[in-house]
Amino acid sequence: MFDHCLYFNTTALARVVEREWNAAYQPFDLTAPQGFVLRAVLRQPGLLNSELAGIFGIARPTATRLLDALLAKNLIERRPSAADGREWNIFPTAAALALDEPINAVSAELAQRLRGQMGGERFDDSISALRGVRESIG
């Protein structure tokens, strides 16, 4: 019925993929969005709230809620930004640093499994096409 509908197909895909990532991050007591935000903070300590929002294409209040959840789990700390008093730099805590290797390993394992299910070329082409669509209409 909606075979040619971008909204229907991307939303359906997002639900399936989110279930997979939620299951992967569940052992760390993280949702998929929290896991990806934590990985970004681990990769680039000192990111600003606004930079995180930009990376993920989400509103700043949404980024703040995700960061609040990570703060409650003692995985990040906020420090006032020297450049802008309205912003916070986000840094991983020691507890987050301890998760760096395991969470990246689980992420790589899931990505590899999905790549295997889809086939490598189809996986790579799909990622590239989705990124292009996002950039062209976002």
LINZIQUI-V536923 format. One record per helix or strand. SS is the DSSP state (hx for helix, st for strand). FROM is the first residue (numbers start at 1). TO is the last residue. If there is no record, write none. Layout:
BEGIN
ss->(SS:SS)
from->(FROM:FROM)
to->(TO:TO)
END
This chain:
BEGIN
ss->(hx:hx:st:hx:hx:st:st:hx:hx)
from->(6:32:47:49:60:76:88:94:120)
to->(26:43:48:56:72:80:92:118:137)
END
